[in-house]
Amino acid sequence: MSSPAPHPPLVLVHGLWDSPRLFRRLEEWLGGRRDPLLIPDLPHGLGSTPLEDLAARLGAEIEAAFGPEQELDLLGFSMGGVIGRIWIQLLGGHRRTRRFISVGSPQNGTFAAQPWPRWLLPGIADMKVGSPLIRRLNADLTPLKGLDCRSFWCPIDTIILPPWKGVLPVGTVQVLPVANHKQLITRPEALGPIGAALLEP
């Protein structure tokens, strides 16, 4: 009889102006130790697609890959962390999520999104500080409280403004010693701590 897999499937969710290629270095760091691995392509239309639409697509990709009940871990980078959070909190994903890792995500909005009108770029407008979506997510944290939630951020982040607000309202928080937003998912100094969290039983 074969022994059970040490981890459930892992889902990686990219952010704005990114694609699944974003996670190439993390995949190399993991070296197959987190298979099966799902990295869906979520076309965001340069910010014109509402985040709830992207979360619904994420849910469909997860169900197509793993069925309706398989437990999983989810990591979201940047906007991908908010997309993952929408799926978890608003679309029932909390019922099958074990660990949720947010990396440099505007979980409380970002002032970098404030200038963009919703009629033009609703996906970016969803990430404004105080947006209806952000308020809705922060109004009821019950779906997150049963999960292993972890947040990673860096002090020098010009995408998440202010940087220290780019964390989940529950769970552990860790600062990473990197120089900018993209390095949170590409530099060895970040991949080490993030990868270690992904490999924990």
Protein Blocks (a to p, Z undefined) as FASTA:
>chain_A
ZZddfbdcddddddehiafklmmmmmmmnnopacccddddddehhopacfklmmmmmmmm
mmmmnojmlccddddehjlmmmmmmmmmmnopmmmcfbdcdehiafkopfklmmpcfklm
mmlmmmpghiaklmmmmmpmklmmmpccdddddfbdckbccfklmccfedjddddddfbf
klmmmbfklmmmmmmmmmpZZ
